[in-house]
Amino acid sequence: MAEVEETLKRIQSHKGVIGTMVVNAEGIPIRTTLDNSTTVQYAGLLHQLTVKAKSTVRDIDPQNDLTFLRIRSKKHEIMVAPDKEYLLIVIQNPCE
Amino acid sequence: MAPKRQKQKSSKRGKTKITLPVSEEAEPVNMESMGHPEIYPLVLTNKTQEIFNCRIDEDVTDEQPYKLIKKEDIFADFENRAAVSDFYPVKKIIQEYPGDELLLVYDKDFKYGLNFYLIGTEEGKENYLNPPEVPEEQEEYKEHIPEDIYIYKPPICKPWVSLGSEKEIEEELVKESTKEITYMISRKRSEFGAPVKFSDQNASSVKDAYIECTAYPDKNFTLKQLERDVGMQVVPKIKDTSTQTRWTYPKNATTQYYPREFSEEEKEALGQSKTLTEFLNNVSISVEIALQQNEIMNTFINDWKSLAEEEGTFGDKTDTHLKEYQSFTDLHNLTEKMITCVSWHPIIYGLIAVSVAVRLSFEERVHFSGKLLLQPSLILFWSFSDPIHPQLMLESPDDIFCFQFCPSDPNIIAGGCINGQIVMWDITAHADRIENIKADGSRSKNVTLKPMFLLEPESNKEAMYIRHCAVSSIENGHRKVITDIHWLPDTFEINRLGSVFENRSGISCQLVTCSADCTICFWDIRPQKALTPQPPTEKKKEESIEVPFDVPSTFLHLNLSWKPLSKVRLSKGETTLDHCPTKLSLSEDSLLYKAQDKMLAQSKATKAGEMNPYQNLEGGLGNHLKPIDDFCTKFFVGTEEGEVIYTDWKMERDPETGRFMTKKPVSLYTVHDGGVHTVQRSPFYKDIILTVGGWNVAIWKEGIMTGPLLQSSCAPKRYTSGHWSLTRPGVFYIGREDGYIDIWDLLEKTHEPAQSQNICITMITYIKPWTFSAKQQFIAIADYYGTLHILEIPWTLSRPSTSEVSSISHYFEREVKHLEYVEQRKKIREEEKKEMELEMEKKKVKTYQKSKEQLEAELKMDYESYLELEKDILIHLGLIKVKETMSYMEMI
């Protein structure tokens, strides 16, 4: 429990990180540093996108798998680390 | 006979001697073939013609073409000439002729072939002579005129000749074969004329009433149609079908959903699960790598694009001068005035307030004090739309040297007087007048026709004198001129000890002033809770002061009894001389920015309270509030002597006396050569302060105690005013005493101003820029002669470049480092110096061990070289001639 919090806090303390959240396999947020509505929105959308990305990678090569997903937008970068059961989403603002 | 002969003769001549008719017996030719059997054509020769006197054209002419010739003559001719006679061919006729005379006709036209013809019968002769003359003539006439007149001859009825057609007709005729039977039916005579009775009866009911012939198919007449003419055409098969759909009416349907969420316990449970821990451990590595990648470098930067400046320029890029927009001068008051302070109205566009003071020194003020009392001291409100008449004039008891709009409510103005009083105005009642200035543009037209000296202030109905509504207490306030006044922002407030508390009221309610009597005072505009019961006599005295009724009663509680909340004395330690503060700068200066957010906050407050909070000030602050501990209570002060002091307003307990004393200043620098008149924080950086005074400029960073970041060299002219630019972090404006404005751009040059522009002929006393929109930025420059110039800042000076903020902050950081480096170098230098001194001493010790003789020898040599030098100089000067010198040397 403490480890979880510590890891999340460490990630959150990186420069430019706006928010961090942990989402389960169905898209339901477990831990978050943002407010509820934003979290729910991010969780739902990114979960679907991750599933799609994963299926795309597997379709091309069934022995391949998705390890990391980074979405770079004008304002910030969204990083999604998928797993069998959970999803870690980090939003960072890379530029000053 | 004669004619016969003549004919014969003629025939001889006529014809080519065709032999005479050989045979007398030949039958004479007659014209039977022509229908005239009695005519016998003859040819009569001329001889015959003479004989019978039927010469052509003499005896026989056209009119009488015949001649009767006796028969005897012809017989005579026969005997005379026998066969030669022309009549010989017709001899027989003549012999047989019954009559005596024969008719001989001249045939002029040779109708019968020869020139004469003989009528052989008596009948013919008769016909010829009488009627035949007519028909012959008629025949001749017929021949001549058949075409001219058609004579109708009706058909002559002739008997019908049967040709056999009647038989056919007879066959075709239908004749009745049977005999017709006639019946006559009549009624009884008695019934004649009787009324008739008609009755109906069915034909089939009575027998034999009718006879019918029914039709029956007769086989003889049935034809079997073996051939039939039928037409055929191919057509496409067309099918018509129709359907109908069932119409369903539109129905509104809504769905509402909410996201699935875990409850708190589930979250906790999940948080403690091992799987989550493992997952995070696995994943956090890659995530941190990604995060660090972003921190190291932004890989998506387009260097080419970020190299360029923003292209969207509004004005001309090359135009860097301030453009004159408008200037305001008060023409009504005739005394020479100067502008001491300028402030733009925070909200209303184009409204600027100016405080004017008389241009006299202290002695002259004392000298003319009687005259000065009569003239009101004013703060004038100017608007862009009317350059001649001020919109409002605020009256004050004495000349104002500084004033400020309240940031929470621009209708409240606080000003500092030359006599040390604080004056408060409340122009809420006139607010609509100044807001709707643009609507009236016409009144200026009426006024410009009259010359200025005829106008009196009373005739100008528009501008009014607005009296102040409160002044501070004379005894308890400042003793000398108030040099600077600031409203404290509405986020915090302080108490008597200088501790900072949270400001619950949401409005700025405290002021800070500094004056030439070396004190800085904090004032509160709310009614003070009476700590000690005041003696009733004093109260009565206060109540007896009458207030004019048109003055709003906002600050009535303060009038003439207003005491400062706390006083901070800037003392120089033991000496009695204190610092004379001229300007101060707190940590937050709210009026540098356009207070839009603040207005929103204030409007919210007014809505909540439904009244202007300034009308209903609550007294004091509750003691139950905890003071904010880590609030920065330090501030910068500039003094008359040119020092910049960084001090604290919080009182501390003096350990000896037990009273609350002001702290000693944290740092003090004498940087400027004259009085500091501008101490200002940068609008972009909270800890960068600009100070202008004397002949130079200094930029400070709060927290760096070693010295200013930038200190400019001495300018040729004295600097009299300064201000940061509101939009560009590295630009500030400095006004000089010769009317020039220096525009400094730290990105361009840091040792001298980037630009210098002449504004007016006299000293610039105040500079205040203001932004109205992204495209329009004005700067108000006040000069010593009382004119306020409004200039427009060009695009290049108002628009920051894309990375200007970061560039300037980098510059300041570099300067800080430079200062640190300098400090370090100082230390190094100190050490080096020490080392050098040690070495020097060592050297000195060494040299001291030289022997005395050596010293004497050395001295002598020195003396001799000195004498030579003296001689040379004297020769150069011409005081000693060469000869003399020689003799002098010989003597020695």
HADDOCK unambig.tbl for C-alpha pairs under 7 A between the chains (distance, minus, plus):
assign (segid A and resid 1 and name CA) (segid B and resid 271 and name CA) 6.04 0.50 0.50
assign (segid A and resid 1 and name CA) (segid B and resid 272 and name CA) 4.82 0.50 0.50
assign (segid A and resid 4 and name CA) (segid B and resid 277 and name CA) 5.87 0.50 0.50
assign (segid A and resid 11 and name CA) (segid B and resid 288 and name CA) 6.86 0.50 0.50
assign (segid A and resid 15 and name CA) (segid B and resid 295 and name CA) 6.78 0.50 0.50
assign (segid A and resid 28 and name CA) (segid B and resid 260 and name CA) 6.22 0.50 0.50
assign (segid A and resid 28 and name CA) (segid B and resid 261 and name CA) 5.77 0.50 0.50
assign (segid A and resid 29 and name CA) (segid B and resid 261 and name CA) 6.88 0.50 0.50
assign (segid A and resid 30 and name CA) (segid B and resid 267 and name CA) 5.64 0.50 0.50
assign (segid A and resid 40 and name CA) (segid B and resid 259 and name CA) 6.95 0.50 0.50
assign (segid A and resid 81 and name CA) (segid B and resid 283 and name CA) 6.38 0.50 0.50
assign (segid A and resid 94 and name CA) (segid B and resid 294 and name CA) 5.41 0.50 0.50
assign (segid A and resid 94 and name CA) (segid B and resid 295 and name CA) 6.27 0.50 0.50
assign (segid A and resid 94 and name CA) (segid B and resid 298 and name CA) 6.58 0.50 0.50
assign (segid A and resid 95 and name CA) (segid B and resid 298 and name CA) 6.62 0.50 0.50
